[in-house]
Amino acid sequence: MAGFPTYDAALIAELNAQANAILGVFADRGYGRVEPAILQPADIFLDRSGEEIRRRTFTLTDPSGLELCLRPDLTVPVCRMHVQSGGKYPARLCYNGVAFRHQPGEPERPTQFYQAGAELLGTVDRTAADVEIAGAAIAAIRAAGLSQFDMKIGDLGLFSGLIDALDVPVQWRGRLKRHFWRANYFEALLKKLSQGGASDAQRLLAHLGNLDASDSRLAFEGLMDLIGEPPQGARTREDIIERLMEQAADAAAIRLDEGVAKLIGDVLAVSGPAPKALAQVRKLTKAARVDLEKSLQSMEERLDALKEFRIDPSRVTFAARFGRNMEYYTGFVFELWSRDAEGAVQIAGGGRYDTLLETLGAPTGTSAIGCAIRTERLLAARRRAEGRG
C-alpha cells in the first residue's frame, strides 16, 4: 500500500541498531524510555498542532462517540502520559516508535514512519534546557553515524516579543500572534490592518465596532435573525457573530501604522548565518526604538553554548519566520538537515512548547522542550554518505 512501508530483516536490524545508538545517547544524559499509546484522544492534536498537522492526522470515532487519532507525532502522547500519571518534575523522557501522517498528493512520502526523541519537562533554566536538548539531538545523530549536517534555528518568542513591544492596538496583538502559524492569512491580515479601507461594508462595521460590546452583539444577532440560520455544516451562528464582532472592532480601531507593519515584515524576512541575522534584527529594531535586546542576547547565548557540541555559529542559519508549522511551539526551535547529491532532507527537529503541558493539566508555567529524529531519513542519509545508495 502506498505510503505504508514494509521492513525486511536486514532493514529492521539496521534501524534497531541505529535506535539503540540514539537511545543510548539519551540514556547517558539521564533520559528514561517510555512507550505511549499509538491510539490517542484527538482533541489536543486538532486544537494545538497547527493546520499542517491537523490536515494530516488520521482520525476515527469509537463506538461511544469519542474522537480518536493515530498519533501524528510522539511529543504530545509522551507529555500527556507523564501529566496524567502524576509524573514529577523535572522529567527527562525518551522514546522510539511509529507515527502516522496522511500525505495527500505526495505518495512518495511515508504515511507511517519511525521517530526517536527526547522531552525535557519542568526545568527552571530554559536557556540551559534548550541547549541540552539541541545538544542531545546533535550527539544522537553523530552516534548513529552521520557526521555532516546543517542546523537551522529560530525563536517564536522573538516574534511575540516584537508584537508586544510595538504600538499595536490590543485586539490586534492577539490576532497577529494567533494567526502567525497561518503564513498566507497572516500576511493578508497585516496588509489589511495597515491599509484600512473605506467601503460601505467597512464603514458599517466601523460604526458597529464603536458601539459597546453588548449593543454590537445585539445588532449582529438582529442581522442574523434577518438572514436566517446558517446551512448545516457551515460555521455556527455564534461563530459568525464572534467573527463579525472581531471584524467590527478592527474596522473601528485606528489602522496599524504602515511603519510598524513594515518593521514586522522586515524582521520576519531576516534569514541567514545566525550571527549576521541576529545583528540585522538588532539593527532593525534599534532603528525603530524597539527593545528586543533580552531575546536577542538569549539567542546569542544558545549559539555560543552550541560550540560545546562542535557547532560553528557562523554555519548555523537563523530564520525569523522559522517554527510556524507547529502551533504549540512557544520559543526556541531548531532543525538538523542532511544535504548531499540527492538534495536536502530534514532529519531532526525540536523546540520549546511551554504552554502545551498546561493545556494537558500540568501546573501553570511548567517548561517543556523536546526533539524528534526521523530515523528512516537518518538511515537513508547515512547510507548515501557511506556510498550505499
SULTASUL-V929783 format. One record per pair of residues at least 4 apart in sequence whose C-alpha atoms are under 8 Angstrom apart, sorted by the first residue. I is the first residue (numbers start at 1). GAP is how many residues later the second one is. D is the distance in whole Angstrom. If there is no record, write none. Layout:
<<I & GAP & D> <I & GAP & D>>
This chain:
<<1 & 4 & 8> <2 & 105 & 6> <2 & 106 & 8> <2 & 108 & 8> <3 & 100 & 8> <3 & 104 & 6> <3 & 105 & 7> <3 & 106 & 6> <3 & 107 & 4> <3 & 108 & 5> <3 & 109 & 7> <4 & 106 & 6> <4 & 107 & 6> <4 & 108 & 5> <5 & 105 & 7> <5 & 107 & 7> <5 & 108 & 8> <7 & 4 & 6> <7 & 5 & 6> <8 & 4 & 6> <9 & 4 & 6> <10 & 4 & 6> <11 & 4 & 6> <12 & 4 & 6> <13 & 4 & 6> <14 & 4 & 6> <14 & 365 & 8> <15 & 4 & 6> <15 & 360 & 7> <15 & 361 & 7> <15 & 364 & 7> <16 & 4 & 6> <17 & 4 & 6> <18 & 4 & 6> <18 & 126 & 5> <18 & 357 & 8> <18 & 361 & 8> <19 & 4 & 6> <19 & 77 & 7> <19 & 97 & 7> <19 & 125 & 8> <19 & 356 & 7> <20 & 4 & 6> <21 & 4 & 6> <21 & 119 & 7> <21 & 122 & 6> <21 & 123 & 6> <22 & 4 & 7> <22 & 94 & 8> <22 & 118 & 5> <22 & 119 & 7> <22 & 121 & 7> <22 & 122 & 6> <23 & 4 & 6> <23 & 10 & 8> <23 & 71 & 7> <23 & 72 & 8> <23 & 73 & 8> <23 & 93 & 8> <23 & 117 & 8> <24 & 4 & 6> <25 & 4 & 7> <25 & 111 & 7> <25 & 114 & 7> <25 & 115 & 6> <25 & 118 & 7> <26 & 4 & 7> <26 & 5 & 5> <26 & 6 & 8> <26 & 68 & 7> <26 & 92 & 7> <26 & 110 & 7> <26 & 114 & 7> <27 & 4 & 5> <27 & 5 & 6> <27 & 6 & 8> <29 & 107 & 8> <30 & 62 & 7> <31 & 60 & 8> <31 & 61 & 5> <31 & 62 & 5> <31 & 63 & 6> <31 & 87 & 7> <32 & 60 & 6> <32 & 61 & 5> <32 & 62 & 6> <33 & 60 & 6> <33 & 61 & 5> <33 & 62 & 5> <34 & 44 & 7> <34 & 59 & 7> <34 & 60 & 6> <34 & 61 & 6> <35 & 43 & 8> <35 & 60 & 6> <35 & 61 & 8> <35 & 62 & 8> <36 & 38 & 8> <36 & 41 & 6> <36 & 42 & 6> <36 & 45 & 7> <37 & 40 & 7> <38 & 32 & 6> <38 & 33 & 6> <38 & 60 & 8> <38 & 61 & 8> <39 & 29 & 7> <39 & 30 & 6> <39 & 31 & 5> <39 & 32 & 6> <40 & 28 & 6> <40 & 29 & 5> <40 & 30 & 6> <40 & 31 & 6> <40 & 37 & 7> <41 & 25 & 8> <41 & 26 & 6> <41 & 27 & 4> <41 & 28 & 6> <42 & 4 & 6> <42 & 17 & 7> <42 & 25 & 6> <42 & 26 & 5> <42 & 27 & 5> <43 & 4 & 6> <43 & 24 & 7> <43 & 25 & 8> <44 & 4 & 6> <44 & 5 & 7> <44 & 32 & 8> <45 & 4 & 5> <45 & 8 & 8> <45 & 9 & 7> <45 & 31 & 8> <46 & 4 & 8> <46 & 8 & 5> <48 & 278 & 8> <48 & 279 & 6> <48 & 280 & 6> <48 & 308 & 8> <49 & 4 & 6> <49 & 5 & 6> <49 & 277 & 5> <49 & 278 & 5> <49 & 279 & 6> <50 & 4 & 6> <50 & 131 & 7> <50 & 275 & 6> <50 & 276 & 5> <50 & 277 & 5> <50 & 278 & 8> <51 & 4 & 6> <51 & 131 & 8> <51 & 274 & 8> <52 & 4 & 7> <52 & 273 & 6> <52 & 274 & 8> <53 & 4 & 6> <53 & 19 & 7> <53 & 48 & 8> <53 & 272 & 8> <53 & 273 & 8> <55 & 47 & 8> <56 & 16 & 8> <56 & 45 & 5> <56 & 46 & 4> <56 & 47 & 6> <56 & 48 & 8> <57 & 12 & 7> <57 & 13 & 7> <57 & 14 & 8> <57 & 15 & 6> <57 & 43 & 7> <57 & 44 & 5> <57 & 45 & 6> <58 & 11 & 5> <58 & 12 & 6> <58 & 13 & 8> <58 & 14 & 8> <58 & 42 & 7> <58 & 43 & 7> <58 & 44 & 7> <59 & 8 & 7> <59 & 9 & 6> <59 & 10 & 4> <59 & 11 & 7> <60 & 7 & 6> <60 & 8 & 5> <60 & 9 & 6> <61 & 4 & 6> <61 & 5 & 5> <61 & 6 & 4> <61 & 7 & 6> <62 & 4 & 5> <62 & 5 & 7> <62 & 6 & 7> <70 & 29 & 7> <70 & 30 & 6> <71 & 6 & 7> <71 & 28 & 6> <71 & 29 & 6> <72 & 27 & 5> <72 & 28 & 5> <72 & 29 & 5> <73 & 4 & 8> <73 & 26 & 5> <73 & 27 & 7> <73 & 42 & 8> <74 & 4 & 6> <74 & 21 & 8> <74 & 23 & 8> <74 & 25 & 7> <74 & 41 & 8> <75 & 4 & 6> <75 & 44 & 7> <75 & 295 & 7> <76 & 4 & 6> <77 & 4 & 6> <78 & 4 & 6> <78 & 15 & 8> <79 & 4 & 6> <79 & 278 & 7> <79 & 281 & 8> <80 & 4 & 6> <80 & 277 & 8> <80 & 280 & 6> <81 & 4 & 6> <82 & 4 & 6> <82 & 5 & 5> <83 & 4 & 6> <83 & 274 & 8> <83 & 277 & 7> <83 & 278 & 7> <83 & 279 & 6> <84 & 277 & 8> <87 & 4 & 8> <89 & 32 & 7> <89 & 33 & 5> <89 & 34 & 7> <90 & 30 & 7> <90 & 31 & 5> <90 & 32 & 4> <90 & 33 & 5> <91 & 28 & 8> <91 & 29 & 6> <91 & 30 & 5> <91 & 31 & 7> <92 & 26 & 7> <92 & 27 & 6> <92 & 28 & 5> <92 & 29 & 7> <93 & 25 & 6> <93 & 26 & 5> <93 & 27 & 7> <94 & 22 & 7> <94 & 23 & 6> <94 & 24 & 4> <94 & 25 & 6> <95 & 20 & 8> <95 & 21 & 6> <95 & 22 & 6> <95 & 23 & 7> <96 & 18 & 7> <96 & 19 & 6> <96 & 20 & 4> <96 & 21 & 7> <97 & 17 & 5> <97 & 18 & 6> <97 & 19 & 6> <98 & 14 & 7> <98 & 15 & 5> <98 & 16 & 4> <98 & 17 & 6> <99 & 13 & 6> <99 & 14 & 6> <99 & 15 & 6> <99 & 16 & 7> <100 & 11 & 5> <100 & 12 & 5> <100 & 13 & 7> <101 & 9 & 8> <101 & 10 & 5> <101 & 11 & 7> <102 & 9 & 5> <103 & 4 & 7> <103 & 6 & 6> <103 & 7 & 7> <103 & 8 & 6> <113 & 261 & 8> <113 & 263 & 7> <114 & 260 & 6> <114 & 261 & 6> <114 & 262 & 7> <115 & 257 & 6> <115 & 258 & 6> <115 & 259 & 5> <115 & 260 & 6> <116 & 256 & 6> <116 & 257 & 5> <116 & 258 & 7> <116 & 259 & 7> <117 & 20 & 8> <117 & 253 & 7> <117 & 254 & 5> <117 & 255 & 4> <117 & 256 & 6> <118 & 15 & 7> <118 & 252 & 5> <118 & 253 & 5> <118 & 254 & 7> <119 & 14 & 8> <119 & 249 & 7> <119 & 250 & 6> <119 & 251 & 4> <119 & 252 & 7> <120 & 9 & 7> <120 & 13 & 7> <120 & 248 & 6> <120 & 249 & 5> <120 & 250 & 6> <121 & 245 & 7> <121 & 246 & 6> <121 & 247 & 4> <121 & 248 & 7> <122 & 244 & 5> <122 & 245 & 5> <122 & 246 & 6> <123 & 6 & 7> <123 & 243 & 8> <123 & 244 & 6> <123 & 245 & 8> <124 & 243 & 7> <125 & 4 & 6> <126 & 4 & 6> <126 & 241 & 7> <127 & 4 & 6> <127 & 171 & 7> <127 & 174 & 8> <127 & 175 & 7> <128 & 4 & 6> <128 & 174 & 8> <129 & 4 & 6> <129 & 240 & 7> <130 & 4 & 6> <130 & 172 & 7> <130 & 202 & 7> <130 & 221 & 8> <130 & 222 & 7> <130 & 239 & 7> <131 & 4 & 6> <131 & 171 & 6> <131 & 174 & 7> <131 & 175 & 7> <132 & 4 & 6> <133 & 4 & 6> <133 & 236 & 7> <133 & 237 & 6> <133 & 238 & 7> <134 & 4 & 6> <134 & 200 & 7> <134 & 216 & 8> <134 & 237 & 7> <135 & 4 & 6> <135 & 171 & 7> <135 & 174 & 6> <136 & 4 & 6> <137 & 4 & 6> <137 & 211 & 7> <137 & 234 & 7> <137 & 235 & 8> <137 & 236 & 8> <138 & 4 & 6> <138 & 171 & 7> <139 & 4 & 6> <139 & 170 & 8> <140 & 4 & 6> <141 & 4 & 7> <141 & 5 & 6> <141 & 6 & 8> <141 & 237 & 8> <142 & 4 & 5> <142 & 5 & 5> <145 & 237 & 7> <146 & 232 & 8> <146 & 235 & 8> <146 & 236 & 6> <146 & 239 & 8> <148 & 190 & 7> <149 & 187 & 6> <149 & 188 & 5> <149 & 189 & 5> <149 & 190 & 7> <150 & 165 & 8> <150 & 166 & 7> <150 & 186 & 6> <150 & 187 & 5> <150 & 188 & 6> <150 & 189 & 8> <151 & 164 & 8> <151 & 165 & 5> <151 & 166 & 6> <151 & 183 & 7> <151 & 184 & 6> <151 & 185 & 5> <151 & 186 & 6> <152 & 164 & 6> <152 & 165 & 5> <152 & 166 & 6> <152 & 167 & 7> <152 & 182 & 5> <152 & 183 & 5> <152 & 184 & 6> <153 & 163 & 7> <153 & 164 & 6> <153 & 165 & 5> <153 & 166 & 7> <153 & 169 & 7> <153 & 179 & 7> <153 & 180 & 6> <153 & 181 & 4> <153 & 182 & 7> <154 & 164 & 6> <154 & 165 & 6> <154 & 166 & 6> <154 & 167 & 7> <154 & 168 & 5> <154 & 169 & 7> <154 & 177 & 8> <154 & 178 & 6> <154 & 179 & 5> <154 & 180 & 6> <155 & 4 & 7> <155 & 144 & 8> <155 & 165 & 7> <155 & 167 & 7> <155 & 168 & 7> <155 & 175 & 8> <155 & 176 & 5> <155 & 177 & 4> <155 & 178 & 6> <156 & 4 & 7> <156 & 164 & 8> <156 & 166 & 8> <156 & 167 & 7> <156 & 173 & 7> <156 & 174 & 5> <156 & 175 & 4> <156 & 176 & 6> <156 & 177 & 8> <157 & 4 & 6> <157 & 138 & 7> <157 & 173 & 6> <157 & 174 & 5> <157 & 175 & 7> <158 & 4 & 6> <158 & 134 & 7> <158 & 137 & 6> <158 & 138 & 8> <158 & 162 & 8> <158 & 173 & 8> <159 & 4 & 6> <159 & 109 & 8> <159 & 161 & 8> <160 & 4 & 6> <160 & 17 & 7> <161 & 4 & 6> <161 & 131 & 7> <161 & 134 & 8> <162 & 4 & 6> <162 & 102 & 8> <162 & 128 & 8> <162 & 130 & 7> <163 & 5 & 7> <163 & 10 & 6> <163 & 13 & 8> <163 & 14 & 8> <163 & 101 & 8> <164 & 4 & 8> <164 & 9 & 7> <165 & 125 & 6> <165 & 126 & 7> <165 & 127 & 8> <166 & 94 & 7> <166 & 124 & 7> <167 & 93 & 7> <168 & 4 & 7> <168 & 5 & 6> <168 & 88 & 7> <169 & 4 & 7> <169 & 84 & 7> <169 & 85 & 8> <169 & 87 & 8> <170 & 4 & 7> <171 & 4 & 7> <171 & 78 & 8> <171 & 79 & 8> <172 & 4 & 6> <172 & 78 & 8> <173 & 4 & 6> <174 & 4 & 6> <175 & 4 & 6> <176 & 4 & 6> <176 & 10 & 7> <176 & 13 & 8> <176 & 14 & 8> <179 & 4 & 8> <179 & 6 & 7> <179 & 7 & 6> <180 & 6 & 6> <180 & 144 & 7> <181 & 5 & 8> <181 & 143 & 5> <181 & 144 & 6> <181 & 145 & 7> <181 & 146 & 6> <182 & 4 & 6> <182 & 142 & 7> <183 & 4 & 6> <183 & 141 & 8> <184 & 4 & 6> <185 & 4 & 6> <186 & 4 & 6> <187 & 4 & 6> <188 & 4 & 6> <189 & 4 & 6> <190 & 4 & 6> <190 & 71 & 7> <191 & 4 & 6> <191 & 70 & 8> <192 & 4 & 6> <193 & 57 & 8> <193 & 62 & 6> <193 & 63 & 5> <194 & 61 & 6> <194 & 62 & 4> <194 & 63 & 6> <194 & 64 & 5> <194 & 67 & 6> <195 & 60 & 7> <195 & 61 & 8> <195 & 63 & 8> <196 & 55 & 7> <196 & 59 & 6> <197 & 5 & 7> <198 & 4 & 6> <198 & 5 & 6> <199 & 4 & 6> <200 & 4 & 6> <201 & 4 & 6> <202 & 4 & 6> <202 & 46 & 8> <202 & 49 & 6> <203 & 4 & 6> <203 & 48 & 7> <204 & 4 & 6> <205 & 4 & 6> <205 & 42 & 7> <205 & 43 & 4> <205 & 44 & 8> <205 & 46 & 6> <205 & 47 & 7> <206 & 4 & 6> <206 & 42 & 5> <206 & 43 & 7> <206 & 44 & 8> <206 & 45 & 4> <206 & 46 & 4> <206 & 47 & 8> <207 & 4 & 7> <207 & 41 & 8> <207 & 45 & 7> <208 & 8 & 6> <208 & 11 & 8> <208 & 40 & 6> <208 & 44 & 8> <209 & 7 & 7> <209 & 36 & 7> <209 & 39 & 4> <209 & 40 & 5> <209 & 41 & 8> <209 & 42 & 7> <209 & 43 & 5> <210 & 39 & 7> <210 & 42 & 6> <211 & 4 & 6> <211 & 5 & 6> <212 & 4 & 6> <213 & 4 & 6> <214 & 4 & 6> <215 & 4 & 6> <216 & 4 & 6> <216 & 29 & 7> <217 & 4 & 6> <217 & 24 & 7> <217 & 28 & 7> <218 & 4 & 6> <219 & 4 & 6> <220 & 4 & 6> <220 & 21 & 6> <220 & 24 & 7> <220 & 25 & 8> <221 & 4 & 6> <221 & 20 & 7> <222 & 4 & 6> <223 & 4 & 6> <224 & 4 & 6> <224 & 5 & 7> <224 & 13 & 8> <224 & 17 & 8> <225 & 4 & 7> <229 & 8 & 7> <230 & 4 & 6> <230 & 5 & 7> <230 & 6 & 7> <230 & 7 & 7> <235 & 4 & 6> <235 & 5 & 7> <236 & 4 & 6> <237 & 4 & 6> <238 & 4 & 6> <239 & 4 & 6> <240 & 4 & 6> <241 & 4 & 6> <242 & 4 & 6> <243 & 4 & 6> <244 & 4 & 6> <245 & 4 & 6> <246 & 4 & 6> <247 & 4 & 6> <248 & 4 & 6> <249 & 4 & 6> <251 & 4 & 8> <256 & 4 & 7> <256 & 5 & 7> <257 & 4 & 6> <258 & 4 & 6> <259 & 4 & 6> <260 & 4 & 6> <261 & 4 & 6> <262 & 4 & 6> <263 & 4 & 6> <263 & 21 & 7> <263 & 22 & 8> <263 & 25 & 8> <264 & 4 & 6> <265 & 4 & 6> <266 & 4 & 7> <266 & 18 & 8> <267 & 14 & 6> <267 & 17 & 7> <267 & 53 & 7> <268 & 51 & 8> <268 & 52 & 5> <268 & 53 & 5> <269 & 50 & 8> <269 & 51 & 7> <269 & 52 & 7> <270 & 7 & 6> <270 & 10 & 7> <270 & 11 & 7> <270 & 48 & 8> <270 & 49 & 6> <270 & 50 & 6> <270 & 51 & 8> <271 & 6 & 6> <271 & 46 & 7> <271 & 47 & 6> <271 & 48 & 4> <271 & 49 & 6> <272 & 4 & 7> <272 & 5 & 5> <272 & 45 & 5> <272 & 46 & 6> <272 & 47 & 7> <273 & 4 & 6> <273 & 40 & 8> <273 & 41 & 6> <273 & 42 & 6> <273 & 43 & 6> <273 & 44 & 5> <273 & 45 & 6> <274 & 4 & 6> <274 & 39 & 6> <274 & 40 & 6> <274 & 41 & 8> <274 & 42 & 6> <274 & 43 & 5> <274 & 44 & 5> <275 & 4 & 6> <275 & 25 & 8> <275 & 38 & 7> <275 & 39 & 6> <276 & 4 & 6> <277 & 4 & 6> <277 & 41 & 6> <277 & 42 & 8> <278 & 4 & 6> <278 & 18 & 7> <278 & 22 & 8> <278 & 40 & 8> <279 & 4 & 6> <280 & 4 & 6> <281 & 4 & 6> <282 & 4 & 6> <282 & 10 & 7> <282 & 11 & 7> <282 & 14 & 7> <283 & 4 & 6> <284 & 4 & 6> <285 & 4 & 6> <285 & 5 & 5> <285 & 6 & 7> <285 & 7 & 7> <286 & 4 & 6> <286 & 5 & 7> <292 & 4 & 6> <293 & 4 & 6> <294 & 4 & 6> <295 & 4 & 6> <296 & 4 & 6> <297 & 4 & 6> <298 & 4 & 6> <299 & 4 & 6> <300 & 4 & 6> <301 & 4 & 6> <302 & 4 & 6> <303 & 4 & 7> <303 & 10 & 6> <304 & 9 & 7> <306 & 4 & 7> <306 & 5 & 6> <306 & 6 & 8> <306 & 7 & 8> <307 & 4 & 5> <307 & 5 & 6> <307 & 6 & 7> <311 & 4 & 8> <311 & 5 & 8> <312 & 4 & 7> <318 & 4 & 8> <322 & 11 & 8> <323 & 6 & 7> <323 & 10 & 6> <328 & 25 & 6> <328 & 27 & 7> <328 & 28 & 6> <329 & 4 & 8> <329 & 22 & 6> <329 & 23 & 6> <329 & 24 & 4> <329 & 25 & 8> <330 & 21 & 8> <330 & 22 & 6> <330 & 23 & 5> <330 & 24 & 6> <330 & 25 & 7> <331 & 20 & 7> <331 & 21 & 5> <331 & 22 & 7> <332 & 19 & 5> <332 & 20 & 6> <333 & 16 & 8> <333 & 17 & 6> <333 & 18 & 4> <333 & 19 & 6> <334 & 15 & 5> <334 & 16 & 5> <334 & 17 & 6> <335 & 11 & 7> <335 & 12 & 8> <335 & 13 & 6> <335 & 14 & 4> <335 & 15 & 6> <336 & 10 & 6> <336 & 11 & 6> <336 & 12 & 5> <336 & 13 & 6> <337 & 7 & 7> <337 & 8 & 6> <337 & 9 & 4> <337 & 10 & 6> <337 & 11 & 7> <338 & 6 & 6> <338 & 7 & 5> <338 & 8 & 6> <338 & 9 & 7> <338 & 43 & 7> <339 & 4 & 6> <339 & 5 & 4> <339 & 6 & 7> <340 & 4 & 7> <340 & 44 & 8> <340 & 45 & 8> <345 & 32 & 8> <346 & 31 & 8> <347 & 26 & 6> <347 & 27 & 5> <347 & 28 & 7> <347 & 30 & 6> <347 & 31 & 6> <348 & 23 & 7> <348 & 24 & 6> <348 & 25 & 4> <348 & 26 & 6> <349 & 22 & 6> <349 & 23 & 6> <349 & 24 & 7> <350 & 19 & 7> <350 & 20 & 5> <350 & 21 & 4> <350 & 22 & 6> <351 & 18 & 5> <351 & 19 & 6> <351 & 20 & 7> <352 & 15 & 8> <352 & 16 & 6> <352 & 17 & 4> <352 & 18 & 7> <353 & 4 & 8> <353 & 14 & 7> <353 & 15 & 6> <353 & 16 & 6> <354 & 4 & 8> <354 & 11 & 7> <354 & 12 & 6> <354 & 13 & 5> <354 & 14 & 5> <354 & 15 & 7> <355 & 4 & 6> <355 & 10 & 7> <355 & 11 & 8> <355 & 12 & 8> <356 & 4 & 6> <357 & 4 & 6> <357 & 5 & 5> <357 & 6 & 8> <357 & 9 & 7> <357 & 10 & 8> <357 & 11 & 7> <358 & 4 & 5> <358 & 5 & 6> <358 & 6 & 6> <358 & 7 & 7> <358 & 8 & 7> <362 & 4 & 7> <373 & 5 & 8> <374 & 4 & 6> <375 & 4 & 6> <376 & 4 & 6> <377 & 4 & 6> <378 & 4 & 6> <379 & 4 & 6> <380 & 4 & 6> <380 & 9 & 8> <381 & 4 & 6> <382 & 4 & 6> <383 & 4 & 6> <383 & 5 & 5> <383 & 6 & 6> <384 & 4 & 5> <384 & 5 & 5>>
